[in-house]
Amino acid sequence: MSGFFTDPGEIIVSQRNLKVVVIGAGMAGILAGIKLQEAGVKDITIYEKADRIGGTWRENTYPGLTCDVPSHHYTFTFERNPDWTRHLPPGAEIQAYFEKVTAKYGVDRLIRFNEEATRAEYREGRWQLDFASGHADSADVLISATGVLHHPSYPDIPGMSDFQGNLFHSARWDHSVPLDGKRIGVIGTGSTGVQIVSALAGRAALLEHYVRTPQWIMPVENGFFSEEQRAAFRDPEVLEKAMDFAGYNAKVDAYTQAIIDDQSEGAKGLAAACLQNLEESVSDPVLREKLRPTHKPLCKRLIFSPDYYQAIQRPGAELVTEAIDCIEASGIRTRDGQLHELDIIVLATGFHADAFMRPMQITGRNGTTLETVWADHPKAYLAITMPDFPNFFMLNGPNGPVGNFSLIDIAEHQWHYIGQLLDRLRSGEADEICCTRQALAKFEVDRTEAAKKTVWFHGGCHSWYLDSRGVPASWPWAYSRFVKEMEAPRWEDMECVSHAS
């Protein structure tokens, strides 16, 4: 319980009973539910548009689905999981982990499923919400935990509706479609496309991977944990020693340093490892050159794979670098005029990374709309708050760290920061909190200047990191700076309004 002094020896304690609404029951929404309960907040509702929790790990169920963050570093710090079966966690195990955590911490009691938020407006000191079902609610505080990669991006390829086989996005996998012995085309060269090709090589009679821009691939081991290891990991000290959590965070920081300075030793080491992987793994010189990227490593989100190069060299697997002209009834026709006859086409073409909580309509003070504030590109102070949107906070919001590291870790640091904003609201010291216009403006200038110095900007590639201006939309500084920023708010950057005053 928070308090503040009015005169020596006297403490007046004020505890405002906040009603908090969280949008989204993926990883970040689950975290918010746990932390709000832990802080003693009694009135919490989590709204989820789907019929169960999980976010991206609910939506994505494609063959080979794996997180590229090492298993034991992809958990909540307060709920380590000793039961991972592999060094990189399979998607189904991640979903099961979140389901277990949701039940253990009583978050399931807070969730209303099949409720898609369509509108939120700040009126008379509260957030008023509308839902597609016709339901309405209100809240003192609104938390957006909608995630980053959840609106599938479909390519603009003529003739997709003409295809007489099965065509679907990787995030909408149709498990009723048999795969063995089929002719399958996979479009897309990100981690998803790579994982699907690795999983289906050897199962499909023909597996064609349509690659517009080849990517650098970092080799990684993905072995199994033995039963003895998993039993030992139930001792937190054994797990801590085996996984070296502090050492791993240092590696994450080194990775972000490499993005900032592509001439650093770390960047050179990563580039050398990727180059060696290509040179030593692909025996056919023609195929090797087709797989050789023309951009610098780390310019795109680095792909970690233990077996893609081996998979694409298997009998029946083919790399197609010729541009796609159109899709016809029986397959894909490339620009060279060749018709590739297929039974299944998989669109591993990613997501609209700039959507966040959209298409939800959000209106702050004085009629300020999110669409107006984000007319040129999404923006938020430290990825958490925006001026004129009081008591509205985001987990994994715009311009936050979304590189090759754990978004669970990022969300935990962000919640530490948000929790301090909530403490000030609950104590009665403020009724409304958001960043100032000046703070966001300065942050945007500094962030844009820093982003233009990263390899994402000058590395010679186009990636989903870039916004409509061609400026990288991710955190452009070291991981250690992010951790430091999340330790405590700079209150001079915050507009704290008290209605009593």
Rosetta blueprint (number, residue, H / E / L):
1 M L
2 S L
3 G E
4 F E
5 F E
6 T E
7 D E
8 P L
9 G L
10 E E
11 I E
12 I E
13 V E
14 S L
15 Q L
16 R L
17 N L
18 L L
19 K E
20 V E
21 V E
22 V E
23 I E
24 G L
25 A L
26 G L
27 M H
28 A H
29 G H
30 I H
31 L H
32 A H
33 G H
34 I H
35 K H
36 L H
37 Q H
38 E H
39 A L
40 G L
41 V L
42 K L
43 D E
44 I E
45 T E
46 I E
47 Y E
48 E L
49 K L
50 A L
51 D L
52 R L
53 I L
54 G L
55 G L
56 T H
57 W H
58 R H
59 E H
60 N L
61 T L
62 Y L
63 P L
64 G L
65 L L
66 T E
67 C L
68 D L
69 V L
70 P L
71 S H
72 H H
73 H H
74 Y L
75 T L
76 F L
77 T L
78 F L
79 E L
80 R L
81 N L
82 P L
83 D L
84 W L
85 T L
86 R E
87 H L
88 L L
89 P L
90 P E
91 G H
92 A H
93 E H
94 I H
95 Q H
96 A H
97 Y H
98 F H
99 E H
100 K H
101 V H
102 T H
103 A H
104 K H
105 Y L
106 G L
107 V H
108 D H
109 R H
110 L H
111 I E
112 R E
113 F L
114 N L
115 E L
116 E L
117 A E
118 T E
119 R E
120 A E
121 E E
122 Y E
123 R E
124 E L
125 G L
126 R E
127 W E
128 Q E
129 L E
130 D E
131 F E
132 A L
133 S L
134 G L
135 H L
136 A E
137 D E
138 S E
139 A E
140 D L
141 V E
142 L E
143 I E
144 S E
145 A L
146 T L
147 G L
148 V L
149 L L
150 H L
151 H L
152 P E
153 S L
154 Y L
155 P L
156 D L
157 I L
158 P L
159 G L
160 M H
161 S H
162 D H
163 F L
164 Q L
165 G L
166 N E
167 L E
168 F E
169 H E
170 S H
171 A H
172 R H
173 W L
174 D L
175 H L
176 S L
177 V L
178 P L
179 L L
180 D L
181 G L
182 K L
183 R E
184 I E
185 G E
186 V E
187 I E
188 G L
189 T L
190 G L
191 S H
192 T H
193 G H
194 V H
195 Q H
196 I H
197 V H
198 S H
199 A H
200 L H
201 A L
202 G L
203 R L
204 A L
205 A L
206 L E
207 L E
208 E E
209 H E
210 Y E
211 V L
212 R L
213 T L
214 P L
215 Q L
216 W L
217 I E
218 M E
219 P L
220 V L
221 E L
222 N L
223 G L
224 F E
225 F L
226 S L
227 E H
228 E H
229 Q H
230 R H
231 A H
232 A H
233 F L
234 R L
235 D L
236 P H
237 E H
238 V H
239 L H
240 E H
241 K H
242 A H
243 M H
244 D L
245 F H
246 A H
247 G H
248 Y H
249 N H
250 A H
251 K H
252 V H
253 D H
254 A H
255 Y H
256 T H
257 Q H
258 A H
259 I H
260 I H
261 D L
262 D L
263 Q L
264 S L
265 E H
266 G H
267 A H
268 K H
269 G H
270 L H
271 A H
272 A H
273 A H
274 C H
275 L H
276 Q H
277 N H
278 L H
279 E H
280 E H
281 S H
282 V L
283 S L
284 D L
285 P H
286 V H
287 L H
288 R H
289 E H
290 K H
291 L L
292 R L
293 P L
294 T L
295 H L
296 K L
297 P L
298 L L
299 C L
300 K L
301 R L
302 L L
303 I E
304 F E
305 S L
306 P L
307 D L
308 Y H
309 Y H
310 Q H
311 A H
312 I H
313 Q L
314 R L
315 P L
316 G L
317 A E
318 E E
319 L E
320 V E
321 T L
322 E L
323 A L
324 I E
325 D E
326 C E
327 I E
328 E E
329 A L
330 S L
331 G E
332 I E
333 R E
334 T E
335 R L
336 D L
337 G L
338 Q L
339 L E
340 H E
341 E E
342 L L
343 D L
344 I E
345 I E
346 V E
347 L E
348 A L
349 T L
350 G L
351 F E
352 H L
353 A L
354 D L
355 A L
356 F L
357 M L
358 R L
359 P L
360 M L
361 Q E
362 I E
363 T E
364 G L
365 R H
366 N H
367 G H
368 T L
369 T E
370 L H
371 E H
372 T H
373 V H
374 W L
375 A L
376 D L
377 H L
378 P L
379 K L
380 A L
381 Y E
382 L L
383 A L
384 I L
385 T E
386 M L
387 P L
388 D L
389 F L
390 P L
391 N L
392 F E
393 F E
394 M E
395 L L
396 N L
397 G L
398 P L
399 N L
400 G L
401 P L
402 V L
403 G L
404 N L
405 F L
406 S L
407 L H
408 I H
409 D H
410 I H
411 A H
412 E H
413 H H
414 Q H
415 W H
416 H H
417 Y H
418 I H
419 G H
420 Q H
421 L H
422 L H
423 D H
424 R H
425 L H
426 R H
427 S H
428 G L
429 E L
430 A L
431 D L
432 E E
433 I E
434 C E
435 C E
436 T L
437 R H
438 Q H
439 A H
440 L H
441 A H
442 K H
443 F H
444 E H
445 V H
446 D H
447 R H
448 T H
449 E H
450 A H
451 A H
452 K L
453 K L
454 T L
455 V H
456 W H
457 F H
458 H H
459 G L
460 G L
461 C L
462 H L
463 S L
464 W L
465 Y L
466 L E
467 D L
468 S L
469 R L
470 G L
471 V L
472 P E
473 A L
474 S L
475 W L
476 P L
477 W L
478 A L
479 Y H
480 S H
481 R H
482 F H
483 V H
484 K H
485 E H
486 M L
487 E L
488 A L
489 P L
490 R L
491 W H
492 E H
493 D H
494 M E
495 E E
496 C E
497 V E
498 S L
499 H L
500 A L
501 S L
